[in-house]
Amino acid sequence: MSPRRERSEEFTSYYGRPILKQPTWHAVDIAGYIFAGGLAAASSMLAAGAQHSGLPRLERRTKLTALTAISVSALALVHDLGRPERFLNMLRVAKPTSPMSMGSWILSVYGPLAGASAVSNLLGILPRAGRACGIGAAVAGSAVATYTGVLLADTAVPTWHDAHKVLPFVFAGSAAASAGGFAAALTPLEEAGPARRLAVSGAAVETVMVLAMERSGHLSAETLHQGRAGTLMRLSKACTLAGVTGLALGGQRSRAVAAVCGLAVAAGSAMLRFGVFEAGKASTLDPKYVVVPQRERVDAGQDRRGSGRLLFGDRMKAQSSNPSARSWT
């Protein structure tokens, strides 16, 4: 048995209580907000490509998808906040070091651009302004697709924080896969080629980054395989693999296959977001995900310095056993 495994099994906290509080966010609201925002952002990027390539039906469907998804995302966020004015209050300050502050401003820029682009395309009004807004939405969308990964990783939640190097890439790949899947399901076959390619490439990035996250060696990564989170992660992989296989083999010949497989890829992306969210919540319940890594970092530092200095717990024991001792060093 590895030292890490032994220490994690032996560790208990005072009264067995968690060290961290669970996130107060509601799973349906926040995981749904993250998924819908990523879908909207990547759809805007796909729409900009369709606009440049002269694929009008793909352009219209992706722009409408972006508008619908960002509206759902905003409603989910406001519902979790409880009162709409709380979102407006976040815009009173622009703090570059805060992912929450920057995310609020990114959404405030992206939403109107995506909406104006979709309305212009649908009604045929101000086409030049609409195309310019579409390009702007694509640029802002690149940040919308990834900032939520930075936002989660910037918390003290062990599973999210330990994955800070890969989580934005996980969400970026997932956003691309979902946008490509939806567009492939909704667009006629002759214009859906870019959507199918985006779904397959996004799913590939998502899969590689999820494997890197799961095999990172962090103790908290085990929550990705356990309980509700583990079930959602396994279902996500199954739907994504089945969907991209179907799109690659038969999506270009059958509209029915493209629709079913495209929606399967999008469903896999959604379950991934919910799985990561549930894994983070689970990691706050067991104190070992906080304390064991801290102890390992302390031990590694002590090994580099030598054994001349005692750990805090050892000093406490020495003081209690020798009341005449006056020095902690």
VOPAGU-2260 file (C-alpha; in pm, 1 decimal, decimal comma):
REM VOPAGU-2260
SITE   aa  ch    i         X         Y         Z
SITE  MET   A    0       0,0       0,0       0,0
SITE  SER   A    1     136,7     343,3     -91,2
SITE  PRO   A    2     219,7     599,0     180,7
SITE  ARG   A    3     -46,4     831,5      40,3
SITE  ARG   A    4    -309,3     561,1      63,0
SITE  GLU   A    5    -210,8     474,2     419,8
SITE  ARG   A    6    -224,7     834,1     532,0
SITE  SER   A    7    -557,2     903,4     363,4
SITE  GLU   A    8    -715,7     600,0     527,7
SITE  GLU   A    9    -581,6     679,1     875,1
SITE  PHE   A   10    -667,4    1048,6     875,6
SITE  THR   A   11    -962,5    1179,9    1075,7
SITE  SER   A   12   -1051,2    1537,3    1163,3
SITE  TYR   A   13   -1189,8    1673,1    1487,3
SITE  TYR   A   14   -1527,6    1506,6    1543,9
SITE  GLY   A   15   -1508,5    1376,2    1186,6
SITE  ARG   A   16   -1643,2    1704,6    1052,8
SITE  PRO   A   17   -1549,8    1851,5     711,6
SITE  ILE   A   18   -1286,7    2124,8     705,6
SITE  LEU   A   19   -1440,0    2307,2     408,9
SITE  LYS   A   20   -1799,2    2409,6     355,6
SITE  GLN   A   21   -1973,7    2270,2      50,4
SITE  PRO   A   22   -2028,4    2521,6    -230,7
SITE  THR   A   23   -2365,4    2687,8    -186,1
SITE  TRP   A   24   -2420,8    2683,8    -561,6
SITE  HIS   A   25   -2710,0    2472,6    -688,8
SITE  ALA   A   26   -2597,7    2196,7    -925,3
SITE  VAL   A   27   -2873,3    2247,3   -1183,0
SITE  ASP   A   28   -2821,3    2622,8   -1193,5
SITE  ILE   A   29   -2442,6    2648,3   -1193,9
SITE  ALA   A   30   -2350,6    2333,1   -1386,4
SITE  GLY   A   31   -2627,0    2423,8   -1632,2
SITE  TYR   A   32   -2495,2    2779,7   -1653,1
SITE  ILE   A   33   -2144,3    2651,3   -1726,7
SITE  PHE   A   34   -2264,3    2408,1   -1994,3
SITE  ALA   A   35   -2501,3    2652,2   -2167,0
SITE  GLY   A   36   -2241,3    2928,6   -2162,7
SITE  GLY   A   37   -1981,7    2702,6   -2323,1
SITE  LEU   A   38   -2231,8    2586,4   -2584,7
SITE  ALA   A   39   -2319,5    2946,5   -2669,6
SITE  ALA   A   40   -1957,7    3059,6   -2690,8
SITE  ALA   A   41   -1840,1    2780,1   -2918,6
SITE  SER   A   42   -2154,6    2818,5   -3133,8
SITE  SER   A   43   -2063,0    3183,6   -3193,3
SITE  MET   A   44   -1714,3    3080,8   -3298,2
SITE  LEU   A   45   -1858,6    2821,2   -3536,5
SITE  ALA   A   46   -2104,2    3081,5   -3669,0
SITE  ALA   A   47   -1818,1    3318,9   -3749,5
SITE  GLY   A   48   -1650,1    3043,7   -3949,8
SITE  ALA   A   49   -1974,5    2965,6   -4133,4
SITE  GLN   A   50   -2022,3    3336,2   -4204,4
SITE  HIS   A   51   -1675,2    3355,6   -4357,0
SITE  SER   A   52   -1721,4    3032,8   -4558,3
SITE  GLY   A   53   -2060,6    3126,7   -4700,6
SITE  LEU   A   54   -2270,9    2860,8   -4526,3
SITE  PRO   A   55   -2592,9    3053,7   -4450,6
SITE  ARG   A   56   -2796,2    2772,0   -4294,3
SITE  LEU   A   57   -2515,2    2668,3   -4061,7
SITE  GLU   A   58   -2457,2    3034,9   -3975,1
SITE  ARG   A   59   -2821,0    3097,2   -3886,6
SITE  ARG   A   60   -2860,6    2783,9   -3675,8
SITE  THR   A   61   -2543,9    2840,9   -3479,4
SITE  LYS   A   62   -2626,4    3205,6   -3413,6
SITE  LEU   A   63   -2973,5    3112,5   -3289,0
SITE  THR   A   64   -2822,9    2836,0   -3076,8
SITE  ALA   A   65   -2579,8    3086,2   -2926,9
SITE  LEU   A   66   -2857,6    3333,1   -2842,4
SITE  THR   A   67   -3077,8    3064,1   -2689,2
SITE  ALA   A   68   -2796,7    2905,3   -2490,2
SITE  ILE   A   69   -2658,7    3230,6   -2347,0
SITE  SER   A   70   -3013,1    3331,1   -2246,4
SITE  VAL   A   71   -3054,1    3000,5   -2060,3
SITE  SER   A   72   -2710,2    3045,3   -1904,9
SITE  ALA   A   73   -2792,8    3395,8   -1781,4
SITE  LEU   A   74   -3127,9    3285,0   -1638,7
SITE  ALA   A   75   -2960,5    2996,6   -1453,6
SITE  LEU   A   76   -2699,4    3230,7   -1306,8
SITE  VAL   A   77   -2955,8    3488,1   -1196,0
SITE  HIS   A   78   -3174,5    3214,8   -1048,1
SITE  ASP   A   79   -2882,5    3089,0    -841,0
SITE  LEU   A   80   -2797,6    3442,1    -726,7
SITE  GLY   A   81   -3156,4    3481,9    -608,5
SITE  ARG   A   82   -3207,4    3841,3    -725,2
SITE  PRO   A   83   -3121,3    3987,6   -1067,8
SITE  GLU   A   84   -2963,6    4299,7    -919,3
SITE  ARG   A   85   -2687,1    4088,4    -766,2
SITE  PHE   A   86   -2546,0    4029,4   -1113,4
SITE  LEU   A   87   -2559,2    4403,2   -1183,5
SITE  ASN   A   88   -2381,2    4469,1    -854,9
SITE  MET   A   89   -2088,2    4257,7    -976,6
SITE  LEU   A   90   -2039,1    4508,9   -1258,7
SITE  ARG   A   91   -1968,7    4791,9   -1014,8
SITE  VAL   A   92   -1604,9    4679,5    -999,7
SITE  ALA   A   93   -1363,3    4544,4   -1261,2
SITE  LYS   A   94   -1094,7    4341,3   -1085,5
SITE  PRO   A   95    -851,1    4165,3   -1322,0
SITE  THR   A   96    -734,5    3923,6   -1050,8
SITE  SER   A   97   -1089,2    3798,8    -986,6
SITE  PRO   A   98   -1229,1    3536,6   -1228,1
SITE  MET   A   99   -1579,4    3617,0   -1102,3
SITE  SER   A  100   -1542,0    3987,6   -1177,6
SITE  MET   A  101   -1383,8    3929,7   -1518,0
SITE  GLY   A  102   -1641,1    3663,2   -1601,2
SITE  SER   A  103   -1926,3    3902,9   -1528,8
SITE  TRP   A  104   -1779,7    4158,9   -1765,8
SITE  ILE   A  105   -1705,2    3899,7   -2033,6
SITE  LEU   A  106   -2067,7    3782,5   -2023,4
SITE  SER   A  107   -2189,3    4142,6   -2036,3
SITE  VAL   A  108   -1988,9    4200,2   -2354,5
SITE  TYR   A  109   -2061,8    3866,2   -2517,1
SITE  GLY   A  110   -2438,5    3847,3   -2457,2
SITE  PRO   A  111   -2542,2    4164,4   -2645,0
SITE  LEU   A  112   -2304,4    4086,2   -2933,3
SITE  ALA   A  113   -2444,9    3734,1   -2972,5
SITE  GLY   A  114   -2800,1    3865,7   -2948,9
SITE  ALA   A  115   -2749,2    4143,9   -3201,6
SITE  SER   A  116   -2581,7    3906,5   -3446,1
SITE  ALA   A  117   -2864,0    3652,4   -3422,3
SITE  VAL   A  118   -3141,6    3913,2   -3456,1
SITE  SER   A  119   -2971,6    4075,0   -3755,4
SITE  ASN   A  120   -2935,3    3739,3   -3927,7
SITE  LEU   A  121   -3291,0    3628,8   -3852,0
SITE  LEU   A  122   -3463,8    3953,6   -3954,5
SITE  GLY   A  123   -3223,1    4052,5   -4228,8
SITE  ILE   A  124   -3163,9    4400,2   -4087,3
SITE  LEU   A  125   -2830,6    4584,7   -4066,4
SITE  PRO   A  126   -2638,0    4294,4   -4217,8
SITE  ARG   A  127   -2295,3    4458,4   -4194,1
SITE  ALA   A  128   -2343,8    4546,8   -3828,6
SITE  GLY   A  129   -2475,2    4196,9   -3765,9
SITE  ARG   A  130   -2169,7    4036,1   -3921,5
SITE  ALA   A  131   -1942,0    4264,5   -3720,2
SITE  CYS   A  132   -2125,9    4167,5   -3402,2
SITE  GLY   A  133   -2087,6    3801,9   -3500,0
SITE  ILE   A  134   -1710,7    3839,6   -3520,7
SITE  GLY   A  135   -1708,5    4021,5   -3187,7
SITE  ALA   A  136   -1916,6    3745,1   -3029,2
SITE  ALA   A  137   -1670,2    3486,1   -3156,3
SITE  VAL   A  138   -1377,6    3673,9   -3001,1
SITE  ALA   A  139   -1555,2    3720,3   -2668,0
SITE  GLY   A  140   -1680,5    3362,7   -2688,7
SITE  SER   A  141   -1327,7    3227,0   -2664,5
SITE  ALA   A  142   -1312,8    3372,3   -2313,1
SITE  VAL   A  143   -1666,8    3264,0   -2220,5
SITE  ALA   A  144   -1582,7    2903,9   -2309,3
SITE  THR   A  145   -1285,9    2888,6   -2072,5
SITE  TYR   A  146   -1325,8    3137,9   -1788,9
SITE  THR   A  147   -1560,8    2910,5   -1592,5
SITE  GLY   A  148   -1278,6    2657,1   -1564,8
SITE  VAL   A  149   -1058,2    2929,6   -1416,5
SITE  LEU   A  150   -1343,9    3034,2   -1188,0
SITE  LEU   A  151   -1386,8    2686,0   -1039,1
SITE  ALA   A  152   -1012,2    2626,4   -1011,1
SITE  ASP   A  153    -969,7    2953,0    -818,9
SITE  THR   A  154   -1173,7    2818,4    -525,7
SITE  ALA   A  155   -1055,0    2612,1    -228,2
SITE  VAL   A  156   -1255,8    2308,6    -344,7
SITE  PRO   A  157    -986,8    2036,1    -370,0
SITE  THR   A  158   -1093,3    1860,5    -691,8
SITE  TRP   A  159   -1137,9    2186,1    -880,4
SITE  HIS   A  160    -828,3    2356,9    -743,5
SITE  ASP   A  161    -602,4    2057,3    -804,7
SITE  ALA   A  162    -715,0    2053,8   -1169,9
SITE  HIS   A  163    -634,4    2422,0   -1228,1
SITE  LYS   A  164    -382,3    2345,8   -1504,1
SITE  VAL   A  165    -621,7    2142,0   -1721,3
SITE  LEU   A  166    -976,4    2243,4   -1624,6
SITE  PRO   A  167    -998,4    2540,0   -1868,3
SITE  PHE   A  168    -887,7    2307,7   -2149,7
SITE  VAL   A  169   -1141,9    2045,8   -2041,6
SITE  PHE   A  170   -1417,3    2305,9   -2063,0
SITE  ALA   A  171   -1289,6    2444,7   -2393,7
SITE  GLY   A  172   -1293,3    2100,2   -2555,6
SITE  SER   A  173   -1632,9    2026,0   -2405,3
SITE  ALA   A  174   -1776,0    2354,6   -2536,4
SITE  ALA   A  175   -1648,3    2283,2   -2887,5
SITE  ALA   A  176   -1787,1    1930,0   -2879,8
SITE  SER   A  177   -2131,9    2042,7   -2766,4
SITE  ALA   A  178   -2154,0    2325,5   -3022,1
SITE  GLY   A  179   -2042,1    2097,5   -3302,7
SITE  GLY   A  180   -2283,8    1827,1   -3193,8
SITE  PHE   A  181   -2584,1    2059,9   -3178,5
SITE  ALA   A  182   -2500,3    2218,9   -3511,4
SITE  ALA   A  183   -2452,0    1879,4   -3678,1
SITE  ALA   A  184   -2792,9    1771,9   -3547,6
SITE  LEU   A  185   -2972,8    2085,7   -3668,6
SITE  THR   A  186   -2800,0    2163,8   -4000,3
SITE  PRO   A  187   -2854,6    1999,4   -4341,8
SITE  LEU   A  188   -2581,7    1752,9   -4429,6
SITE  GLU   A  189   -2435,1    1955,3   -4714,5
SITE  GLU   A  190   -2346,6    2244,6   -4480,0
SITE  ALA   A  191   -2277,6    2051,0   -4161,8
SITE  GLY   A  192   -1920,5    1944,5   -4239,4
SITE  PRO   A  193   -1754,1    2211,3   -4019,0
SITE  ALA   A  194   -1990,6    2121,9   -3733,9
SITE  ARG   A  195   -1903,7    1753,1   -3752,9
SITE  ARG   A  196   -1532,1    1830,0   -3757,9
SITE  LEU   A  197   -1567,9    2064,5   -3460,7
SITE  ALA   A  198   -1758,8    1799,8   -3265,2
SITE  VAL   A  199   -1495,5    1533,4   -3328,9
SITE  SER   A  200   -1196,4    1758,2   -3259,6
SITE  GLY   A  201   -1358,1    1909,9   -2950,6
SITE  ALA   A  202   -1440,0    1564,7   -2815,5
SITE  ALA   A  203   -1079,5    1457,0   -2872,5
SITE  VAL   A  204    -945,3    1754,3   -2674,3
SITE  GLU   A  205   -1204,8    1697,3   -2403,5
SITE  THR   A  206   -1115,4    1327,7   -2370,5
SITE  VAL   A  207    -740,7    1386,0   -2353,2
SITE  MET   A  208    -776,1    1663,2   -2094,6
SITE  VAL   A  209   -1021,0    1463,5   -1881,2
SITE  LEU   A  210    -777,5    1171,1   -1875,4
SITE  ALA   A  211    -499,5    1409,8   -1771,9
SITE  MET   A  212    -721,6    1542,7   -1493,5
SITE  GLU   A  213    -816,7    1195,2   -1372,1
SITE  ARG   A  214    -457,5    1067,3   -1380,6
SITE  SER   A  215    -292,3    1375,7   -1237,6
SITE  GLY   A  216    -184,6    1193,2    -921,5
SITE  HIS   A  217    -376,1    1428,6    -692,8
SITE  LEU   A  218    -561,7    1251,0    -415,0
SITE  SER   A  219    -878,9    1451,9    -486,6
SITE  ALA   A  220    -895,9    1310,3    -841,0
SITE  GLU   A  221   -1047,5     992,5    -697,3
SITE  THR   A  222   -1376,0    1179,9    -648,8
SITE  LEU   A  223   -1410,3    1181,2   -1028,0
SITE  HIS   A  224   -1455,8     803,7   -1014,9
SITE  GLN   A  225   -1685,6     773,9    -714,2
SITE  GLY   A  226   -2055,9     817,0    -644,0
SITE  ARG   A  227   -2275,8    1038,0    -855,9
SITE  ALA   A  228   -1977,5    1214,9   -1009,6
SITE  GLY   A  229   -1824,1     885,6   -1121,7
SITE  THR   A  230   -2152,9     775,9   -1280,3
SITE  LEU   A  231   -2186,7    1103,9   -1468,7
SITE  MET   A  232   -1825,7    1092,3   -1588,6
SITE  ARG   A  233   -1865,8     736,3   -1719,6
SITE  LEU   A  234   -2191,1     822,9   -1895,6
SITE  SER   A  235   -2025,1    1131,6   -2044,5
SITE  LYS   A  236   -1744,4     925,5   -2193,9
SITE  ALA   A  237   -1987,9     666,5   -2332,2
SITE  CYS   A  238   -2212,4     927,7   -2497,4
SITE  THR   A  239   -1919,1    1122,3   -2636,9
SITE  LEU   A  240   -1746,7     815,8   -2780,2
SITE  ALA   A  241   -2067,3     678,8   -2934,6
SITE  GLY   A  242   -2160,0    1019,8   -3073,0
SITE  VAL   A  243   -1829,5    1104,7   -3239,0
SITE  THR   A  244   -1801,0     752,4   -3380,3
SITE  GLY   A  245   -2142,5     785,4   -3538,6
SITE  LEU   A  246   -2067,1    1132,9   -3674,3
SITE  ALA   A  247   -1737,0    1019,6   -3821,6
SITE  LEU   A  248   -1874,5     703,5   -3983,6
SITE  GLY   A  249   -2228,3     793,0   -4088,0
SITE  GLY   A  250   -2296,6    1154,8   -4000,8
SITE  GLN   A  251   -2216,9    1279,4   -4348,6
SITE  ARG   A  252   -2463,0    1041,2   -4519,2
SITE  SER   A  253   -2768,8    1026,1   -4292,6
SITE  ARG   A  254   -2948,8    1321,4   -4134,8
SITE  ALA   A  255   -3100,0    1089,9   -3873,1
SITE  VAL   A  256   -2758,7     953,2   -3772,6
SITE  ALA   A  257   -2617,0    1306,2   -3759,4
SITE  ALA   A  258   -2904,0    1422,9   -3537,9
SITE  VAL   A  259   -2885,1    1133,8   -3291,0
SITE  CYS   A  260   -2507,4    1128,3   -3270,2
SITE  GLY   A  261   -2473,3    1505,5   -3253,6
SITE  LEU   A  262   -2713,6    1523,3   -2961,4
SITE  ALA   A  263   -2527,1    1236,2   -2794,5
SITE  VAL   A  264   -2204,3    1436,1   -2809,6
SITE  ALA   A  265   -2381,0    1739,5   -2662,1
SITE  ALA   A  266   -2531,6    1522,3   -2387,0
SITE  GLY   A  267   -2186,8    1386,2   -2305,6
SITE  SER   A  268   -2058,9    1740,8   -2272,4
SITE  ALA   A  269   -2342,4    1833,3   -2036,1
SITE  MET   A  270   -2284,9    1528,0   -1816,4
SITE  LEU   A  271   -1914,7    1611,4   -1798,9
SITE  ARG   A  272   -1991,6    1954,9   -1652,1
SITE  PHE   A  273   -2232,4    1806,1   -1397,6
SITE  GLY   A  274   -1982,5    1531,3   -1312,7
SITE  VAL   A  275   -1702,0    1778,9   -1244,3
SITE  PHE   A  276   -1939,2    1987,0   -1033,0
SITE  GLU   A  277   -2047,0    1686,3    -824,0
SITE  ALA   A  278   -1686,8    1571,1    -779,8
SITE  GLY   A  279   -1596,1    1910,9    -641,5
SITE  LYS   A  280   -1881,4    1902,4    -391,7
SITE  ALA   A  281   -1781,3    1552,9    -280,1
SITE  SER   A  282   -1419,9    1659,7    -222,3
SITE  THR   A  283   -1526,9    1914,4      39,1
SITE  LEU   A  284   -1692,4    1648,5     255,7
SITE  ASP   A  285   -1381,5    1444,3     338,2
SITE  PRO   A  286   -1107,7    1634,4     527,1
SITE  LYS   A  287    -835,0    1408,8     385,2
SITE  TYR   A  288    -846,1    1593,0      52,3
SITE  VAL   A  289    -733,8    1908,0     235,2
SITE  VAL   A  290    -501,8    1780,0     507,3
SITE  VAL   A  291    -318,3    1488,1     344,1
SITE  PRO   A  292    -177,8    1699,2      56,0
SITE  GLN   A  293     -80,0    1969,2     308,2
SITE  ARG   A  294     109,0    1714,6     515,8
SITE  GLU   A  295     283,0    1579,3     207,8
SITE  ARG   A  296     396,7    1928,3     109,3
SITE  VAL   A  297     526,2    1988,9     461,7
SITE  ASP   A  298     707,8    1654,2     462,6
SITE  ALA   A  299     864,9    1727,7     124,1
SITE  GLY   A  300     985,2    2064,4     251,0
SITE  GLN   A  301    1127,3    1909,0     567,2
SITE  ASP   A  302    1315,3    1649,6     362,3
SITE  ARG   A  303    1484,1    1926,2     162,6
SITE  ARG   A  304    1578,7    2125,4     474,2
SITE  GLY   A  305    1689,2    1828,1     681,4
SITE  SER   A  306    1554,1    1704,9    1011,3
SITE  GLY   A  307    1682,3    1990,6    1226,5
SITE  ARG   A  308    1339,6    2160,1    1259,7
SITE  LEU   A  309    1039,7    1993,1    1414,8
SITE  LEU   A  310     694,2    2001,5    1262,2
SITE  PHE   A  311     435,4    2205,8    1446,0
SITE  GLY   A  312     259,4    1896,7    1582,5
SITE  ASP   A  313     588,0    1751,8    1706,9
SITE  ARG   A  314     673,1    2079,5    1876,7
SITE  MET   A  315     336,0    2078,4    2050,0
SITE  LYS   A  316     401,7    1726,3    2177,2
SITE  ALA   A  317     749,6    1821,7    2296,3
SITE  GLN   A  318     614,0    2124,6    2481,1
SITE  SER   A  319     341,1    1924,7    2652,8
SITE  SER   A  320     585,7    1654,1    2762,7
SITE  ASN   A  321     848,2    1904,5    2882,3
SITE  PRO   A  322     682,4    2205,9    3048,5
SITE  SER   A  323    1022,2    2366,2    3109,2
SITE  ALA   A  324    1082,6    2397,6    2734,8
SITE  ARG   A  325    1034,8    2762,2    2628,9
SITE  SER   A  326    1144,4    2763,6    2267,0
SITE  TRP   A  327     950,4    2638,9    1964,8
SITE  THR   A  328    1265,4    2594,0    1753,5
